[in-house]
């Protein structure tokens, strides 16, 4: 597999078609190269992993940039800057604490690029007409203090769905059904166990396995 040489080309054009949703059934259950985290695969210059990363996080990046006051006509250029910084700096990302996440790190990269963008223009108008850059100098974490709005929460939900579609084929059908019924449908383990011919403990284990894989893929804790 050819490795990416870096986002010198248009990264927004590297986005593959979104995976099918709901994902197709599978009878495969095993360990393959896909068991590596998405971030690990990007670090070793796996082109498919890079495309998945761009696809998964572009909607959130667009939302953050617009919320921080970046003009619509400048958003695509901003995405280029952010993804280039991500590609070059991902080797320095580490989840050293339980609450650390790639998404928070990505937001920080986007935040810094946004500040540089406004500083270069000599104008930092945005977020209610205030001088955004000067405010950020006084309160460095101001953008990160913004609570997620409803659109961001919806985008994060879509991010999780798309990530689930990526990992779907790594699990045997019954394992996936147990996870889905427990997590999405909210059914009790004992009821699911009876339906699928499993023990309640096996249902809980199936749920845990898929959530753990999702956490590994995205580089962040997943709330069931």
Order of alpha helices (4+ residues) and beta strands (2+ residues): alpha-alpha-alpha-alpha-beta-beta-alpha-alpha-alpha-alpha-alpha-alpha
